[in-house]
Amino acid sequence: MSDKIQQQLALAEQYMRAGALPDAQKILRKVIAKARASVPAWLMLGQVCGMQNLHADAEQAFAQAARLNPRSLDAQAYLGLACMQQGKHEQAVAAFKAALEIRPDLPMALANLVALLHRLERQQEALPYQERWLAAEPFSGDAHYSAGVLYQSLRQLPEARKHYEQVVALGGAGGSLYSTRINLGVVCYELRDFDAAIAHSRQALASKPDCAVSYYNIGNAQKEQGKHAEAIASFEQALRFDPAFADAHGNILFCMNYCDDYDAQQIHARHVEWAERHAARYMNHAPHGNSRDPSRPLRIGYVSADFREHPVGFFLEGVLPYHSAGCEIYCYFNSAQEDAITARLCAHVANWRQISALDDDAVAAMIRADGIDILVDLSGHTSGNRLLVFARKPAPLQVTWLGYCNTTGLGNVDYLLADAGVIPDDTIQRFSERVLRLPGSYLCYVAPEYAPAVAPPPCIANGHVTFGCFNNLSKVTEAMLALWAEILRRVPDARLIVKSRQLADPVVQQRYRDRFDAEGIAAERVILDGRYLDHAGLLAYYGEIDIALDTHPYSGVTTTCEALWMGVPVVTLAGEKFISRNSAALLANVGLSDLVAGDPAQYVALAAQLAADRARLAQLRGAQRERFSASPLGNAPLFVQNLEAAYREMWKQWCASVH
């Protein structure tokens, strides 16, 4: 390289450092006109163009440098950056990998390649590069933060937590701990370490006191701890800082169902408020072109995040395989988490749609394009719902069913499917939808093939009765614990098993232990079990209890069905709300209405009386499964026949309506 060209390059570098980028570019282009093979000139031109956001020009310059010298580390690395800036993802990946062929531990290339592969949802491919970056820069907060994000996306949560905690120990990534604390709160929540989740979320608030997401995360953890009043207060704070935060508002509604502090009318009013605040702007009254033939086959669309190991998934196993040719079924799955139940359900549905990555407008457009006649919400205000799709009214008829025991609040959801046991005549005014009651039961339970045989009553071998509750711990209120303690005092030799995954958190377990201690119940009489059991193991565990104690005001549904199938009678306290009447309706279906209490004192008395009647416990254990199968609750073909008749009736009414 001539001295004159070197002088020109030095001058261009001075201009570049001084921020005189157009002047630097002019000099460099003159140099290149005279010395087109000058790799340093092309590299500097690429840098100058990049600093001016002229990314296409930068790409051309770096590509030329790489052609002149394929082993130029800077050329390959910066070419990747220029391509990345333009959204040329595959070219960027190739360039970064070429740079890493030259220098395997180049942090800039590793960091950008990991970020790019993560953006492309190629996390497994990114992992080895992430590990190389950590090896190259073990004390880099940015490297550990990236690893936390990557492992979190891969659901490798203990690894994600480890790396986020390392970011905290190092003082933060990029000088800020805020995002790390937010993510740590979410990871700890998913690991069921709820106190840690709350602590990290509160620390995030120290950096940003008006952060709605932090309050939302705190509320979620409090909800799982059964602290519903505190959770509602946290969600209210989230809503105060972000009035459009529909999920926070929806979680307030969800938590209200668990509390005795709100009557049914108050809860209904808050649901209507949710719809007015979050859904009204999306209300779409565009006409539907569906053929108004009352007898043609119907296209039924089910929308849920729970086509998996979840109560909704379990109950759908008694529905989707039994639909007739008169219904063409579409399922819109709003989750990326799949399991064996997902596979079984999918096998019965010709039209399976994955919608978790689509926004509400795109999902609504898909449903309209599919020509759905009746769209069925299976979530209500539970996690993963797509109620704002229903706000857009993509189908002529819309129904809510199964996943949420209350109204949606949405005026354009036409029907709510229930039965007379859960929604008596004098309560229909609490629902925004028209209540349509199915005969017998609004749901059907088909036991899995792996359900074990009914075990003998454990009281025979133990010499004492064992009560049990396998409901989600969020349903176990202070009032419920007091009633259980009273039952244990009435039956002095009895034991109680409380089984819930939340009890895996030692802090949560100790709080419930302290509550029983305060009631004077000896520790050896109460088993607080937080172990994870697969579904087969959970069903087998019913062999260790004689009587199941239901929760109130949020009664069991899946747990009640499973207990009854495993031969275990259930004692329940019925309330006035839909959410408080599920077990009562289920017990009525199998001829056990005498185990339904109308007030707390009767609940305690019924449990104690049943515990004293060992002969009846043995009789129920032997006969209950057969009675269950013969009831509307256990007859899937009959249930789906009733369900399709309801769909047909609402369709006929729509066809006859003014249009």
C-alpha positions as CSV (number, residue, x, y, z in Angstrom):
1,M,0.0,0.0,0.0
2,S,1.5,3.4,-1.1
3,D,2.3,6.0,1.5
4,K,-0.3,8.3,-0.1
5,I,-3.1,5.8,0.3
6,Q,-2.1,5.2,3.9
7,Q,-2.2,8.9,4.5
8,Q,-5.7,9.1,3.0
9,L,-6.9,6.2,5.1
10,A,-5.5,7.9,8.2
11,L,-7.3,11.1,7.3
12,A,-10.5,9.3,6.7
13,E,-10.1,7.6,10.1
14,Q,-9.7,11.1,11.7
15,Y,-12.8,12.3,10.0
16,M,-14.7,9.2,11.2
17,R,-13.6,9.6,14.8
18,A,-14.6,13.3,14.6
19,G,-18.0,12.4,13.3
20,A,-17.5,14.0,9.9
21,L,-18.9,10.8,8.2
22,P,-19.7,12.2,4.7
23,D,-16.2,13.6,4.4
24,A,-14.7,10.3,5.5
25,Q,-16.9,8.5,3.0
26,K,-15.7,10.8,0.1
27,I,-12.1,10.2,0.9
28,L,-12.6,6.4,1.2
29,R,-14.4,6.2,-2.2
30,K,-11.6,8.1,-3.8
31,V,-9.1,5.7,-2.3
32,I,-11.1,2.7,-3.5
33,A,-11.3,4.2,-7.0
34,K,-7.5,4.0,-7.1
35,A,-7.0,0.9,-5.1
36,R,-9.9,-1.5,-5.4
37,A,-8.1,-4.3,-3.7
38,S,-7.5,-2.4,-0.5
39,V,-9.2,-4.4,2.2
40,P,-8.6,-1.8,4.9
41,A,-10.4,0.8,2.7
42,W,-13.4,-1.4,2.1
43,L,-13.6,-2.2,5.8
44,M,-13.4,1.4,6.9
45,L,-16.0,2.3,4.2
46,G,-18.3,-0.3,5.6
47,Q,-17.9,1.1,9.1
48,V,-18.6,4.7,8.0
49,C,-21.7,3.6,6.1
50,G,-22.9,1.6,9.0
51,M,-22.5,4.6,11.3
52,Q,-24.7,6.6,8.8
53,N,-27.3,3.8,8.9
54,L,-26.5,3.1,5.2
55,H,-26.7,-0.6,5.9
56,A,-27.0,-1.8,2.3
57,D,-23.8,0.2,1.4
58,A,-22.1,-1.2,4.5
59,E,-23.1,-4.7,3.4
60,Q,-21.6,-4.2,-0.1
61,A,-18.4,-2.8,1.4
62,F,-17.9,-5.6,3.9
63,A,-18.8,-8.3,1.3
64,Q,-16.2,-6.9,-1.0
65,A,-13.6,-7.0,1.8
66,A,-14.6,-10.6,2.5
67,R,-14.2,-11.5,-1.2
68,L,-10.8,-10.0,-1.3
69,N,-9.8,-11.7,2.0
70,P,-12.1,-14.5,3.1
71,R,-10.0,-14.9,6.2
72,S,-10.6,-11.3,7.3
73,L,-12.3,-11.6,10.7
74,D,-13.6,-8.0,10.7
75,A,-15.0,-8.4,7.2
76,Q,-17.1,-11.5,8.1
77,A,-18.2,-10.3,11.5
78,Y,-19.3,-6.8,10.3
79,L,-20.9,-8.3,7.2
80,G,-23.0,-10.3,9.6
81,L,-23.9,-7.1,11.4
82,A,-24.8,-5.2,8.2
83,C,-27.0,-8.1,7.0
84,M,-28.7,-8.4,10.4
85,Q,-29.6,-4.7,10.4
86,Q,-31.4,-5.2,7.1
87,G,-33.3,-8.3,8.2
88,K,-31.2,-10.6,5.9
89,H,-31.2,-13.2,8.6
90,E,-29.7,-16.2,6.7
91,Q,-26.9,-14.1,5.2
92,A,-26.1,-12.8,8.7
93,V,-26.0,-16.3,10.2
94,A,-23.6,-17.4,7.5
95,A,-21.4,-14.4,7.9
96,F,-21.2,-14.8,11.7
97,K,-20.4,-18.5,11.4
98,A,-17.7,-17.7,8.9
99,A,-16.2,-15.2,11.4
100,L,-16.3,-17.9,14.1
101,E,-14.5,-20.3,11.8
102,I,-11.6,-17.8,11.9
103,R,-11.9,-17.0,15.6
104,P,-14.2,-19.4,17.5
105,D,-14.3,-17.3,20.7
106,L,-15.1,-13.9,19.1
107,P,-17.6,-12.4,21.6
108,M,-19.2,-10.0,19.1
109,A,-20.0,-12.7,16.6
110,L,-21.1,-15.1,19.3
111,A,-23.4,-12.6,20.9
112,N,-25.0,-11.5,17.7
113,L,-25.4,-15.0,16.4
114,V,-27.1,-16.2,19.6
115,A,-29.5,-13.2,19.5
116,L,-30.3,-13.8,15.8
117,L,-30.9,-17.5,16.2
118,H,-33.1,-16.9,19.2
119,R,-35.1,-14.3,17.2
120,L,-35.5,-17.0,14.5
121,E,-36.7,-19.5,17.1
122,R,-33.7,-21.7,16.6
123,Q,-32.8,-21.9,20.2
124,Q,-31.3,-25.4,20.1
125,E,-29.0,-24.3,17.4
126,A,-28.0,-21.2,19.4
127,L,-27.1,-23.2,22.6
128,P,-23.5,-24.3,21.7
129,Y,-22.7,-20.7,20.6
130,Q,-24.1,-19.4,23.8
131,E,-21.9,-21.8,25.8
132,R,-18.9,-20.6,23.8
133,W,-19.7,-17.0,24.6
134,L,-19.9,-17.8,28.3
135,A,-16.6,-19.6,28.1
136,A,-15.1,-16.6,26.3
137,E,-16.6,-14.0,28.7
138,P,-17.5,-15.8,32.0
139,F,-17.9,-12.6,33.9
140,S,-20.1,-10.8,31.3
141,G,-23.5,-9.9,32.6
142,D,-24.7,-9.6,29.0
143,A,-23.6,-13.2,28.3
144,H,-25.4,-14.6,31.4
145,Y,-28.5,-12.6,30.6
146,S,-28.6,-14.0,27.1
147,A,-28.2,-17.5,28.5
148,G,-31.0,-16.9,30.9
149,V,-33.3,-15.8,28.1
150,L,-32.3,-18.7,25.9
151,Y,-32.8,-21.3,28.6
152,Q,-36.1,-19.7,29.7
153,S,-37.4,-20.0,26.1
154,L,-36.3,-23.7,26.1
155,R,-38.2,-24.2,29.3
156,Q,-35.0,-25.2,31.1
157,L,-35.9,-23.1,34.0
158,P,-33.3,-24.1,36.7
159,E,-30.6,-23.2,34.2
160,A,-32.3,-19.9,33.3
161,R,-32.6,-19.0,37.0
162,K,-28.9,-19.8,37.6
163,H,-27.8,-17.4,34.8
164,Y,-30.2,-14.6,35.8
165,E,-28.9,-14.9,39.4
166,Q,-25.4,-14.6,38.0
167,V,-26.3,-11.4,36.3
168,V,-27.5,-10.0,39.6
169,A,-24.3,-11.1,41.3
170,L,-22.3,-9.4,38.6
171,G,-24.2,-6.2,39.0
172,G,-26.5,-6.3,36.0
173,A,-26.4,-6.5,32.3
174,G,-25.7,-3.3,30.5
175,G,-25.9,-1.5,33.9
176,S,-29.6,-2.4,34.5
177,L,-31.0,-5.1,36.7
178,Y,-34.6,-4.3,35.8
179,S,-35.2,-6.8,33.0
180,T,-33.2,-9.5,34.9
181,R,-35.4,-9.0,37.9
182,I,-38.6,-9.2,35.8
183,N,-37.5,-12.4,34.1
184,L,-36.3,-13.9,37.4
185,G,-39.7,-13.3,38.9
186,V,-41.3,-15.1,36.0
187,V,-38.9,-18.1,36.2
188,C,-39.3,-18.4,39.9
189,Y,-43.0,-18.3,39.5
190,E,-42.9,-21.2,37.0
191,L,-40.5,-23.1,39.3
192,R,-43.2,-22.6,42.0
193,D,-40.9,-20.6,44.2
194,F,-43.5,-18.0,44.8
195,D,-41.9,-16.0,47.6
196,A,-38.7,-15.6,45.4
197,A,-41.0,-14.6,42.5
198,I,-42.6,-11.9,44.6
199,A,-39.2,-10.7,45.9
200,H,-37.6,-10.3,42.5
201,S,-40.7,-8.6,41.1
202,R,-40.7,-6.1,44.0
203,Q,-37.0,-5.5,43.4
204,A,-37.9,-4.7,39.7
205,L,-40.4,-2.2,41.1
206,A,-37.5,-0.5,42.9
207,S,-36.1,0.4,39.5
208,K,-39.4,1.3,38.0
209,P,-42.2,1.9,40.6
210,D,-44.9,2.3,37.9
211,C,-44.2,-1.1,36.2
212,A,-47.6,-2.7,35.6
213,V,-45.9,-6.0,34.6
214,S,-44.2,-6.3,38.0
215,Y,-47.4,-5.9,39.9
216,Y,-49.0,-8.4,37.5
217,N,-46.3,-11.0,38.3
218,I,-46.6,-10.4,42.0
219,G,-50.4,-10.9,41.7
220,N,-49.9,-14.2,39.9
221,A,-47.6,-15.5,42.6
222,Q,-50.0,-14.4,45.4
223,K,-52.8,-16.1,43.5
224,E,-51.0,-19.4,43.5
225,Q,-50.3,-19.0,47.3
226,G,-54.0,-18.7,47.9
227,K,-53.7,-15.0,48.9
228,H,-56.6,-13.9,46.7
229,A,-57.3,-10.5,48.4
230,E,-53.6,-9.6,48.1
231,A,-53.5,-10.8,44.5
232,I,-56.5,-8.7,43.6
233,A,-54.8,-5.6,45.1
234,S,-51.7,-6.3,43.0
235,F,-53.7,-6.7,39.8
236,E,-55.5,-3.5,40.7
237,Q,-52.2,-1.7,40.9
238,A,-51.1,-3.2,37.5
239,L,-54.4,-1.9,36.1
240,R,-53.9,1.5,37.6
241,F,-50.5,2.0,35.9
242,D,-51.8,0.4,32.6
243,P,-55.5,0.7,32.3
244,A,-55.5,-1.3,29.0
245,F,-53.9,-4.3,30.7
246,A,-56.7,-6.8,29.9
247,D,-55.0,-9.8,31.4
248,A,-54.5,-8.1,34.8
249,H,-58.1,-7.1,34.8
250,G,-59.1,-10.6,33.8
251,N,-57.1,-12.0,36.7
252,I,-59.0,-9.8,39.1
253,L,-62.2,-11.5,37.8
254,F,-60.6,-14.9,38.2
255,C,-59.6,-14.2,41.8
256,M,-63.0,-12.8,42.8
257,N,-64.4,-16.3,42.1
258,Y,-62.2,-17.6,44.9
259,C,-63.3,-15.1,47.5
260,D,-66.3,-14.9,49.8
261,D,-66.0,-11.1,49.9
262,Y,-67.9,-10.5,46.7
263,D,-71.5,-11.5,45.9
264,A,-72.5,-12.7,42.5
265,Q,-73.9,-9.3,41.4
266,Q,-70.6,-7.6,42.2
267,I,-68.7,-10.2,40.2
268,H,-71.0,-9.9,37.2
269,A,-70.6,-6.1,37.2
270,R,-66.8,-6.4,37.1
271,H,-67.0,-8.8,34.2
272,V,-69.2,-6.3,32.3
273,E,-66.7,-3.6,33.1
274,W,-63.9,-5.7,31.7
275,A,-65.8,-6.1,28.4
276,E,-66.6,-2.3,28.2
277,R,-63.0,-1.3,28.9
278,H,-61.0,-3.9,26.9
279,A,-63.3,-5.4,24.3
280,A,-65.8,-2.7,23.2
281,R,-63.4,-1.1,20.8
282,Y,-63.0,-4.4,18.9
283,M,-66.7,-5.1,18.5
284,N,-67.2,-6.1,14.9
285,H,-70.7,-6.2,13.5
286,A,-69.7,-7.1,9.9
287,P,-72.2,-9.6,8.5
288,H,-71.4,-13.3,8.2
289,G,-71.9,-15.0,4.8
290,N,-72.6,-18.5,6.3
291,S,-75.3,-20.3,4.5
292,R,-78.6,-20.2,6.6
293,D,-79.5,-23.8,6.0
294,P,-80.8,-25.1,9.3
295,S,-80.1,-28.7,8.6
296,R,-76.7,-28.7,6.9
297,P,-73.5,-29.9,8.6
298,L,-72.2,-27.3,11.1
299,R,-68.6,-26.1,11.4
300,I,-67.8,-25.9,15.1
301,G,-64.6,-24.1,16.2
302,Y,-63.2,-24.7,19.7
303,V,-60.7,-22.1,21.0
304,S,-58.4,-23.0,23.9
305,A,-54.9,-22.9,25.3
306,D,-55.7,-26.1,27.2
307,F,-55.8,-28.9,24.6
308,R,-53.3,-30.7,26.8
309,E,-52.9,-32.2,30.3
310,H,-55.3,-29.8,31.9
311,P,-58.9,-30.1,33.1
312,V,-60.3,-28.8,29.8
313,G,-58.1,-31.3,27.9
314,F,-59.3,-34.2,30.1
315,F,-63.0,-33.3,29.6
316,L,-62.6,-32.9,25.8
317,E,-61.5,-36.5,25.6
318,G,-65.1,-37.3,26.2
319,V,-66.2,-35.0,23.4
320,L,-64.0,-34.7,20.4
321,P,-63.8,-38.4,19.6
322,Y,-67.6,-38.7,19.7
323,H,-68.8,-35.8,17.4
324,S,-71.0,-37.0,14.5
325,A,-70.7,-36.3,10.8
326,G,-73.2,-33.5,11.3
327,C,-70.4,-31.4,12.9
328,E,-67.1,-30.6,11.2
329,I,-64.7,-29.8,14.0
330,Y,-62.0,-27.1,14.0
331,C,-59.6,-26.6,17.0
332,Y,-57.7,-23.4,17.5
333,F,-54.9,-24.1,19.9
334,N,-53.4,-21.1,21.7
335,S,-50.4,-22.7,23.3
336,A,-47.0,-24.1,22.1
337,Q,-47.0,-26.7,25.0
338,E,-48.1,-30.0,23.7
339,D,-48.2,-33.4,25.4
340,A,-49.8,-36.9,25.0
341,I,-53.4,-35.5,25.5
342,T,-52.7,-32.9,22.7
343,A,-51.7,-35.8,20.4
344,R,-54.8,-37.8,21.3
345,L,-57.2,-34.9,20.8
346,C,-55.5,-33.8,17.5
347,A,-56.0,-37.3,16.1
348,H,-59.8,-36.8,16.2
349,V,-59.8,-33.4,14.6
350,A,-59.2,-32.9,10.9
351,N,-58.8,-29.2,11.1
352,W,-56.2,-28.3,13.8
353,R,-54.9,-24.7,13.9
354,Q,-52.0,-23.4,15.9
355,I,-52.7,-19.8,16.8
356,S,-50.4,-19.0,19.8
357,A,-48.1,-16.8,17.6
358,L,-50.9,-15.0,15.8
359,D,-52.5,-11.7,17.0
360,D,-56.2,-11.3,17.5
361,D,-57.0,-9.8,14.1
362,A,-55.1,-12.7,12.4
363,V,-57.0,-15.3,14.4
364,A,-60.3,-13.7,13.7
365,A,-59.6,-13.5,10.0
366,M,-58.6,-17.2,10.0
367,I,-61.9,-18.2,11.7
368,R,-63.9,-16.2,9.2
369,A,-61.9,-17.8,6.3
370,D,-62.7,-21.2,7.8
371,G,-66.4,-20.4,7.7
372,I,-67.0,-21.4,11.3
373,D,-70.7,-21.4,12.2
374,I,-70.4,-21.7,16.0
375,L,-67.3,-20.6,17.8
376,V,-66.8,-22.0,21.3
377,D,-64.6,-20.4,24.0
378,L,-63.2,-22.9,26.4
379,S,-61.2,-20.5,28.6
380,G,-63.3,-17.6,29.8
381,H,-61.0,-15.4,32.0
382,T,-58.4,-18.1,32.6
383,S,-54.8,-18.1,31.4
384,G,-54.3,-18.2,27.6
385,N,-57.8,-17.0,26.7
386,R,-58.5,-15.3,23.4
387,L,-61.6,-13.4,24.4
388,L,-60.6,-10.4,22.4
389,V,-60.9,-12.6,19.3
390,F,-64.5,-13.3,20.3
391,A,-65.0,-9.5,20.7
392,R,-64.4,-9.3,17.0
393,K,-67.3,-11.7,16.4
394,P,-65.6,-13.8,13.7
395,A,-68.5,-16.4,13.7
396,P,-72.2,-15.8,13.6
397,L,-72.8,-17.7,16.8
398,Q,-70.4,-17.6,19.8
399,V,-70.6,-19.8,22.9
400,T,-68.6,-20.1,26.2
401,W,-68.4,-23.4,27.8
402,L,-66.4,-25.7,30.2
403,G,-63.2,-23.7,31.0
404,Y,-64.6,-20.9,33.2
405,C,-67.6,-21.1,35.6
406,N,-68.9,-17.6,35.1
407,T,-69.9,-15.1,32.5
408,T,-67.4,-13.6,30.0
409,G,-69.1,-10.2,30.3
410,L,-69.0,-10.0,26.5
411,G,-72.3,-9.0,24.9
412,N,-71.5,-10.7,21.6
413,V,-70.9,-14.1,23.2
414,D,-74.4,-15.5,22.5
415,Y,-74.7,-18.5,24.8
416,L,-73.2,-20.0,28.0
417,L,-73.6,-23.8,28.2
418,A,-74.4,-25.1,31.7
419,D,-77.0,-27.4,33.4
420,A,-79.7,-26.9,35.9
421,G,-77.5,-28.0,38.8
422,V,-75.0,-25.2,38.4
423,I,-77.2,-22.4,37.2
424,P,-80.7,-22.5,38.7
425,D,-83.5,-20.4,37.2
426,D,-83.2,-17.5,39.7
427,T,-79.5,-16.9,38.8
428,I,-79.5,-16.4,35.0
429,Q,-79.6,-12.6,35.3
430,R,-76.0,-12.8,36.4
431,F,-74.8,-13.8,33.0
432,S,-74.2,-11.6,29.9
433,E,-74.9,-14.6,27.7
434,R,-78.1,-16.5,27.2
435,V,-77.9,-19.6,29.5
436,L,-78.6,-22.8,27.6
437,R,-78.8,-25.8,29.9
438,L,-77.8,-29.3,28.7
439,P,-79.8,-32.2,30.1
440,G,-78.2,-33.9,33.1
441,S,-74.7,-32.4,33.0
442,Y,-72.9,-29.7,31.2
443,L,-69.7,-31.8,31.0
444,C,-68.7,-35.5,30.6
445,Y,-65.9,-37.3,32.2
446,V,-64.2,-40.2,30.4
447,A,-61.5,-41.8,32.6
448,P,-58.1,-42.5,31.0
449,E,-57.2,-46.0,30.1
450,Y,-54.4,-45.9,32.7
451,A,-56.7,-45.2,35.6
452,P,-56.1,-48.0,38.1
453,A,-58.7,-50.3,39.6
454,V,-60.6,-49.0,42.6
455,A,-58.7,-49.9,45.8
456,P,-60.3,-51.1,49.0
457,P,-61.2,-48.4,51.6
458,P,-57.8,-47.6,53.3
459,C,-59.6,-47.3,56.7
460,I,-59.8,-51.1,56.7
461,A,-56.1,-51.5,56.9
462,N,-55.3,-48.3,58.7
463,G,-57.9,-48.5,61.4
464,H,-58.8,-44.8,60.9
465,V,-60.5,-42.7,58.2
466,T,-58.3,-40.6,55.9
467,F,-59.8,-37.5,54.5
468,G,-58.2,-35.9,51.5
469,C,-58.3,-32.9,49.2
470,F,-56.4,-32.9,45.8
471,N,-57.8,-29.5,44.6
472,N,-55.5,-26.7,43.6
473,L,-54.3,-25.1,46.8
474,S,-55.6,-21.7,45.6
475,K,-59.1,-23.0,46.4
476,V,-58.2,-23.7,50.0
477,T,-59.4,-20.6,51.9
478,E,-58.9,-19.7,55.6
479,A,-62.5,-20.6,56.2
480,M,-62.0,-24.0,54.5
481,L,-59.0,-24.8,56.7
482,A,-61.1,-23.9,59.8
483,L,-63.9,-26.3,58.7
484,W,-61.3,-29.1,58.0
485,A,-59.8,-28.6,61.5
486,E,-63.3,-28.9,63.0
487,I,-63.9,-32.1,61.1
488,L,-60.6,-33.5,62.5
489,R,-61.7,-32.5,66.0
490,R,-65.1,-34.3,65.4
491,V,-63.3,-37.5,64.2
492,P,-60.3,-37.6,66.6
493,D,-58.5,-40.5,65.0
494,A,-58.8,-39.3,61.4
495,R,-56.0,-38.1,59.1
496,L,-56.1,-35.5,56.4
497,I,-54.0,-35.5,53.1
498,V,-53.8,-32.2,51.3
499,K,-52.2,-32.7,47.9
500,S,-51.2,-29.8,45.8
501,R,-48.0,-28.9,43.8
502,Q,-48.0,-25.4,45.5
503,L,-47.0,-27.3,48.7
504,A,-43.6,-28.0,47.1
505,D,-42.7,-24.5,48.2
506,P,-41.4,-24.8,51.8
507,V,-42.7,-21.4,52.7
508,V,-46.2,-22.2,51.5
509,Q,-46.1,-25.5,53.2
510,Q,-45.0,-24.0,56.5
511,R,-47.8,-21.4,56.4
512,Y,-50.4,-24.1,56.1
513,R,-48.7,-26.2,58.8
514,D,-48.8,-23.1,61.1
515,R,-52.5,-22.7,60.3
516,F,-53.3,-26.3,61.4
517,D,-51.1,-25.8,64.5
518,A,-53.1,-22.7,65.4
519,E,-56.3,-24.8,65.2
520,G,-54.7,-27.3,67.6
521,I,-54.4,-30.1,65.1
522,A,-51.3,-32.3,65.7
523,A,-48.8,-32.2,62.8
524,E,-48.8,-36.0,62.4
525,R,-52.6,-35.9,61.6
526,V,-52.1,-33.7,58.5
527,I,-50.0,-34.7,55.4
528,L,-49.1,-31.7,53.3
529,D,-47.9,-33.3,50.0
530,G,-46.3,-31.1,47.3
531,R,-44.8,-33.9,45.2
532,Y,-45.2,-33.9,41.5
533,L,-47.1,-37.0,40.4
534,D,-48.0,-37.9,36.8
535,H,-51.7,-38.3,36.2
536,A,-51.7,-42.1,36.6
537,G,-49.9,-41.7,39.9
538,L,-52.3,-39.0,41.1
539,L,-55.3,-41.3,40.3
540,A,-53.6,-44.1,42.2
541,Y,-53.2,-41.8,45.2
542,Y,-56.9,-41.8,45.7
543,G,-56.4,-45.3,47.0
544,E,-55.0,-43.7,50.2
545,I,-58.1,-41.6,51.1
546,D,-61.5,-42.7,52.3
547,I,-63.4,-39.4,51.9
548,A,-62.7,-36.4,49.7
549,L,-63.3,-32.9,51.1
550,D,-64.4,-30.4,48.5
551,T,-63.4,-26.7,48.6
552,H,-65.6,-23.6,48.8
553,P,-66.5,-21.1,47.3
554,Y,-64.5,-22.6,44.3
555,S,-65.7,-26.2,44.2
556,G,-63.9,-29.0,42.4
557,V,-64.7,-30.2,38.9
558,T,-62.0,-32.5,37.6
559,T,-60.9,-33.5,41.1
560,T,-64.5,-34.4,42.0
561,C,-64.9,-36.5,38.9
562,E,-61.6,-38.3,39.5
563,A,-62.4,-39.0,43.2
564,L,-65.8,-40.4,42.3
565,W,-64.3,-42.6,39.5
566,M,-61.7,-43.9,42.0
567,G,-64.5,-44.9,44.4
568,V,-64.0,-42.0,46.8
569,P,-67.2,-40.2,48.0
570,V,-67.0,-36.4,48.0
571,V,-68.5,-34.1,50.7
572,T,-69.2,-30.6,49.3
573,L,-70.7,-27.3,50.5
574,A,-72.9,-25.8,47.8
575,G,-73.2,-22.0,47.3
576,E,-75.3,-19.7,45.2
577,K,-72.7,-19.1,42.5
578,F,-72.0,-21.3,39.4
579,I,-68.4,-21.8,40.8
580,S,-69.7,-23.1,44.1
581,R,-72.2,-25.6,42.6
582,N,-70.1,-27.8,40.4
583,S,-69.5,-30.7,42.9
584,A,-73.1,-30.5,44.0
585,A,-74.3,-31.0,40.4
586,L,-71.8,-33.8,39.9
587,L,-72.8,-35.6,43.0
588,A,-76.5,-35.3,42.0
589,N,-75.6,-37.0,38.7
590,V,-74.3,-40.1,40.5
591,G,-77.0,-40.2,43.2
592,L,-75.1,-38.7,46.1
593,S,-77.0,-35.5,46.7
594,D,-77.1,-36.5,50.4
595,L,-73.4,-35.5,50.6
596,V,-74.2,-31.9,49.5
597,A,-74.2,-29.5,52.5
598,G,-76.2,-26.2,52.5
599,D,-74.1,-24.5,55.2
600,P,-70.7,-24.9,56.9
601,A,-72.1,-26.7,60.0
602,Q,-73.8,-29.3,57.8
603,Y,-70.6,-29.8,55.8
604,V,-68.7,-30.7,59.0
605,A,-71.6,-32.9,60.2
606,L,-71.9,-34.8,56.8
607,A,-68.1,-35.5,56.8
608,A,-68.2,-36.8,60.4
609,Q,-71.3,-38.9,59.8
610,L,-69.8,-40.5,56.7
611,A,-66.5,-41.2,58.5
612,A,-68.5,-43.1,61.1
613,D,-70.3,-45.3,58.6
614,R,-67.6,-47.7,57.5
615,A,-70.1,-50.0,55.9
616,R,-71.3,-47.3,53.6
617,L,-67.7,-46.3,52.7
618,A,-67.1,-49.9,51.6
619,Q,-70.4,-50.0,49.7
620,L,-69.7,-46.8,47.8
621,R,-66.2,-47.9,47.0
622,G,-67.4,-51.0,45.2
623,A,-70.5,-49.5,43.4
624,Q,-69.5,-45.9,42.6
625,R,-67.7,-46.5,39.3
626,E,-70.6,-48.4,37.8
627,R,-73.1,-45.7,39.0
628,F,-70.8,-43.1,37.5
629,S,-70.7,-44.9,34.1
630,A,-74.4,-45.2,34.0
631,S,-75.0,-41.5,34.7
632,P,-75.2,-38.6,32.1
633,L,-71.9,-37.6,33.5
634,G,-70.1,-40.7,32.3
635,N,-71.9,-41.5,29.1
636,A,-69.9,-39.8,26.4
637,P,-72.0,-40.7,23.3
638,L,-75.2,-39.5,25.0
639,F,-73.5,-36.3,26.2
640,V,-72.2,-35.4,22.7
641,Q,-75.6,-36.2,21.3
642,N,-77.1,-33.6,23.8
643,L,-74.3,-31.1,23.0
644,E,-74.9,-31.3,19.3
645,A,-78.6,-31.0,19.8
646,A,-77.9,-27.7,21.6
647,Y,-75.7,-26.5,18.8
648,R,-78.4,-27.4,16.2
649,E,-81.1,-25.6,18.2
650,M,-79.1,-22.4,18.5
651,W,-78.2,-22.6,14.8
652,K,-81.8,-23.0,13.8
653,Q,-82.7,-19.9,15.8
654,W,-79.9,-18.0,14.0
655,C,-81.1,-19.1,10.6
656,A,-84.6,-18.0,11.4
657,S,-83.5,-14.6,12.8
658,V,-83.8,-11.3,10.8
659,H,-80.8,-10.6,8.6
